[in-house]
Amino acid sequence: MAKNITLIKSLSGRKQDQIATAHSLGLRKIGDVTVQPDNAQTLGKITKISHLVKVTEA
């Protein structure tokens, strides 16, 4: 399975590590959508920025 991850809140004013996590997922602007594999690494990144993203099953 894969996950669709959508950035729903702005990265401006966020901590540098949260911005780096979003960029590592391919999210740069509000509304950006990326498809990521459903593994432990991806789930850890989603957990770190869960308040900034919306996650759905692909």
Secondary structure by P-SEA (a helix, b strand, c coil): cbbbbbbccccccccaaaaaaaaaaccccccbbbbbcccaaaaaaaaacccccccccc
